């Protein structure tokens, strides 16, 4: 099921470390909560680890909501 999912790609070195360590190099994340300026995401394989992306442009992550 793809509801409330997001694809992320790291841009910064910090994000690349997070991607490899906490997301297990899996680009699909679960959208936990959306605010007007920030989305909170959790790793699929590590749901206790949450991080955020700033909307509309984040300096650490490229992201895209999966809608279909």
Secondary structure, DSSP 4 states (H G I P E B T S, - for coil): --TTEEEEEE-SHHHHHHHHHTSTT--EEEEEEE-SSEEEEEESS-TT-EEEEESS--SSEEEEEE--
